[in-house]
Amino acid sequence: MPPESLPLRKLVFATYLAAASFGSFWGAWGASVPRLRMQADVDDGQLGLALLFIGAGALPAMLVTGRALDRWGLRFAVAAIVALGLAGFGVSATAHGFVALCVGLAVVGLASGATDVAMNSIAGRAEQASGKAIIIRAGGVFSSFVVLASITTGLSSWIGAPVFAPFLAVAVLSLVASASVLRSLAPQGAANPARTAPWASEPNSGLGLRLRYTPLLLVGVLGALAFASENAHQSWGAVFLEDQLGAGPGFSAVGPAVFAGVVAVTRFALGRIQQGNERPMLILGSLAAATGALILAASPTVPIAIVGLIVAAAGTAALYPTMLSLVSRGVNEAYRGRATAIVTTASYIGFLLGPVYVGIWSQATGLRGAMVAVAALGVVLSALSIPLLHLSGYARPKKRSVRLRR
């Protein structure tokens, strides 16, 4: 066995554990919102205002985390992962009242934004070191645990467990994941320091080179379009099934669950064929997302609408991970944190605005017309992907290479 094989395997395993803990948090969160609203004794308007604090905390945290990762290395990721687990438990245990809920969600936003960048940076380092499609597979792990944690949290609520119970389990998983990351970055017992894999230590080269932001922002624009389409379906799918097709509240929840499940399966499947096929995957994925939205817009029955969600999920599944993978394999290790943060932050803006975009179009044209507008996002993304990637310089990074941006 090559001397770097064991620490590399540890890093890959730690990547998947970090994705599992992040997905578990959001799965538990999504299923806990009704109970948290009841616990905090707030109305829908107050809840909507409180939820804005997540985004308000996440966006600045992403940019700060990028610099922190480049300054202190992936050991900072350990702190971010632990912080998210503790923040989820904290808000679920203390959110009694509107002010407490807002403060708790601001802390959740800070920890979530930091963890998002940290998790993607861990995955990026593992992908660059291994030459395998780790980022998209980690995305599959994330989506799988979103579904699993959602179901588990629903069962927890059904048996009358406290609101904080699922978040306590998430906190434990975050501690396990952070310990795994720490072990992967500090292999013990190396007889000769020169035998330690170069990616296992902190970056110490390329510090005199200047990070270029414009190419990363171009990729971030594509990521924003991809996330806007994905979150539009995820956030409005159940509403569409209820309002347009008369599905009951229980059955309408099948839509988001199916969407997340298909995303997970697609990411695992595409992880085997991604590298070297990024451009066709982006084009086909964005067109599939557009097709799914059109099927949903025209659907006369719930089963056909579910087919539309399945097609859209399969299309959007590969978009953002593929973009992040292209950047990750083309960036110098000394700037991985900031590069990941820029792309993640720009993309996250699309994630936040996607549901708002649907709401605006729904007011003007109805929900079916809004789904046509979502399909337009996919068409625009398919048209812009190749030109913007070529302008950014990330269209054809060599496998397992480091691009030094001068």
Summary of the structure (lengths in Angstrom):
residues: 406
radius of gyration: 20.7
end to end distance: 36.9
largest distance: 68.0
contacts: 1567
relative contact order: 0.14
helix: 82%
strand: 0%
